[in-house]
Amino acid sequence: MATATVTNAELLKRRENAVPRGPFNIAPVFAERAEGSHVYDVEGNDYLDFCGGIGVVNVGHNHPRVVEAVKAQADRFLHTCFHVVMYEEYLRLAERLNELVPIAGACKTAFFNSGAEAGENAIKICRAHTGRQGVVAFERGFHGRTLLGMTLTGKVKPYTAGFGPFAPEVYHLPYAPFFANPRKHSDEEVARLCNDALDRLFAYHIEPESIACLIVEPVLGEGGFHPLHPVGARILVERCRENGIVYISDEVQSGFGRCGAMFAIERYGLEPDMVAMAKSLAGGMVLSGVTARAEIMDAPGIGGIGGTYGGNPVACAAANAVLDIMAEENLPERANAIGEKVMALFGKLCATYDFAGDSRGLGAMCTIEIVGAGGKADAERAGRICTSARENGLLIMTASGNCIRTLMPLTIGDADLAKGLAILEKAFASVA
Ligand SMILES: Cc1ncc(COP(=O)(O)O)c(C=O)c1O
C-alpha cells in the first residue's frame, strides 16, 4: 500500500465543510487514479469497480484508446463552440450514431452535455415536430435533476420533494404492468393491463391527439433495474405509432452495450422513434445526444436547440474512440457473458437468503433486491451489504434504495469478475 500524503478522512472533513450534502456519495473515499475495472483511492486502496461511475465507463476506466483520443484532440483545440466554428469529430460521431440507432431511414443527431439535457432536448424536439404539448413518462422512471428532468422523473423522494412547481403537461403511467416480471405475469394479462392503463390515460387525463411524446427507459435505472415486459414494450410502441406520439427510448443508462446490444431497445426487436443517450457514450467525458429521423430532428428552427458546450470536441473524440472499442472488443456480446455469471450468483443468493427477494437483469444490467418481512424493501440491509463489499475491496451501489445493481465495465476480465462476485457473496453472508 502506498504511503498516503492525505487520508480519506481528512478529505471527507473538507468535503463536509465545502460542499453541500445534496450531491450524495456512496463511499467515504477519494480517487487517486483509475484503470480498467479498478479505482485506487488516495490511501492506495485498490477497489474493483462494479459502479463504473454510474454506468459511464462501459469501456473501462481510462481505456488507452479513449485517453489517446482525448490527448490528441486536446493538443489541437479544446473548444471552439460548434455554433461558432464547427469540427469534424462532431460530424463523424453524428454520422456513426445515425447508422447505429435501431431506427430505419435517414437520421440526424444533436449533442448536448448531460443525460438530463438529452431528455429535455428530446422533448423540445418532439413538441416542435408534432405541434403538441403533452408528454408521457412513467412512475419510477428517472430522467435527471433539471426542472423538466425531475418533472419527468416518477419518484418523489429525493428527486422532486420540495422542488416544485414542476413543468406542466407531463403525465405519468403506472410502472406496473409495463415493467411486470415475465416469469410472474403472462403475456395475456400484461397485454390487458397495459392497454387498459393507456385507455385510462387517454380517457381521463389527456387525449392522444395532444401528446407529443412518450419517454421510457427500456430498463428502469434509478427505479430499480426493472426491464420492460416484452409485451408492454410492444404495446407502447404500437399505440404511440397509432396515435402519432413520438416514442423516445431513454438509453442514458441502458445504452452502449450494457444490456447485450448497443441499445437496450434492440433486445426487444422494437424500433423507437428517438433515442436519448449519454453516460457511456463518451467513456467518462461529458457528452449526451439525441438521435431520430431527420424530419423529426429538423423540426426546431435555427438556434432552437444547442448550447455553448454541447458536443465538445474532446468529448466527441472520446466518443468516437468508444464506438471503435465497442465494435472491436465486441462489448455488447461480452455484456451477456458477464450478465450470465452475475445472474448465476444472484440466483444462488436468492435461494440461500430470505432477504434476497428477487433478481433480474438484461445483459450486464442486473440487480438483486433486498427485502424484509412481507417482501418490503430493506434499504438498510442493502446498504450494509454494499458497505461490507467496499470494506473488502468492491465498489457496488443500490438503485431505488434496496436493489443492488451491477454497472461494472464491460471490459472486466474473468478473474476480476469472479473476484468481485466472490466479495459480494461474502458481503451477503456478513449480514445474514
Ligand atoms: C435513464 C436516465 N436518464 C437520465 C439520466 C440523467 O443523466 P444525468 O445525470 O447525466 O443528467 C440518468 C442518470 O442516471 C438516467 O439513468
The ligand as a Gaussian input file, in Angstrom:
#p B3LYP/6-31G(d) Opt

LIG

0 1
 C      -32.177000       6.809000     -17.699000
 C      -31.542000       8.094000     -17.265000
 N      -31.908000       9.237000     -17.859000
 C      -31.353000      10.407000     -17.499000
 C      -30.407000      10.480000     -16.508000
 C      -29.821000      11.799000     -16.127000
 O      -28.496000      11.871000     -16.534000
 P      -27.531000      12.990000     -15.933000
 O      -27.274000      12.632000     -14.519000
 O      -26.316000      12.907000     -16.818000
 O      -28.247000      14.295000     -16.084000
 C      -29.987000       9.303000     -15.865000
 C      -28.964000       9.336000     -14.803000
 O      -28.780000       8.427000     -14.038000
 C      -30.567000       8.077000     -16.256000
 O      -30.229000       6.925000     -15.663000

